[in-house]
Amino acid sequence: MKNTFKQISTLTTFIISSFIISLILLIGCSTSPKPIKPNTLQSSPISEDQTFQAGKEGTANEGVTNVSMQDVMEYKSMKFPLTENPARINSQMTKGIVRLNKEIKRYHDVNGKPPDSISSLVNSGFLLWWPRNPIDGSPMKVISSRDLEDNQSDFGSFKYDILDNSYFQLSFTCIDKEANINTAKENWTTRTVQYGYHKETEQQMKLGVKIKSWMSVMGGTKPAYEVDDYNKRFLYVMCGQLVGFLAGRTNSHYTSFEVLPLSFNDALDNRFFIIKENFESFAKMLKDSGADFRWGFDNNNLYISLDIDNERLMELCLVYGPLLETPSSGGIQFDCSFQDLDTSSPMVSAETLIQIKIPEEYLISIKDIPLGDN
């Protein structure tokens, strides 16, 4: 009962943190929106409700709601744009930026401050993946020397600003959905994702305190900043980054097909690149560290664990059930005991991560990431 309560509490904290971060999306519109590259989207107004229930009675997709089967297959291919619906394109843009926001937060937990730039974040070896532009599949571009509000010349570009030692924001260009629907034209707007403590307002101060108390690692047994040894803390948070990435891809795969992925590569989709040099470096570091990391499935149970120097730093068990019974949670249930699972054959471990051969279409080299225009 104690372990189950602990797992529920950890997962609940993780879900609440994701929800709150989504709530602090601040949306601002440019006074002079500019057109998107021609012929990338259909020009007629598109409703946000152009989705349909996927699957038929008796199939593996039974009970999946608000999912287009065309979208599902596009996420597993290299065809772009991912969708012609501006609302869904904006959703993909936002998900990519919010996930990057979480990784910067984890970097902050390890180093006590956010990275000086996105370039330093990538070149530090910390970041394992990079978001794609959902229009053409290219890597999203970092804008460093111009104001996105004044010059929104690239769809999918974003800017990183540090407001003080623990407060930062990511601003990015996306489609002005309302202008698109009302005028049948493709226009720009700007969104901002913010994180951290800011001393100027009491509300933001309270938010900063709450955020600091959240678990930055899914299944983590303690906040990362409570791990005293730097190398141990770094490895802990890197495993947390890998778990967060895999969790998102696994949930997407299960929500689409109502089956769990069969391998690491089976979980991948075309919404993100994996940074080749950083992934290979982390896989080697994990193997050489002597840590015991496990991610896998025992029937329909997902398990996660990490032991470093005989200390359990990650432990989580989730049950994936019928989507029709748990539509709001994507099939995830909570009645799962880690101790009752067979974790002897994980899908990913400290020993096997280095052996994974990721298909080239999912990889990107650091030199091919547009890290700034200075």
Helices and strands as residue ranges (DSSP letters): H 2-23, E 25-28, H 69-75, H 86-111, H 118-123, E 129-131, E 141-142, E 157-164, E 167-175, H 177-183, E 188-196, H 202-213, G 224-226, H 230-257, H 264-267, E 272-275, H 276-289, E 292-298, E 301-308, E 311-320, G 327-329, E 332-333, G 338-340, E 348-349, G 353-355, G 360-362, E 363-364, G 366-368
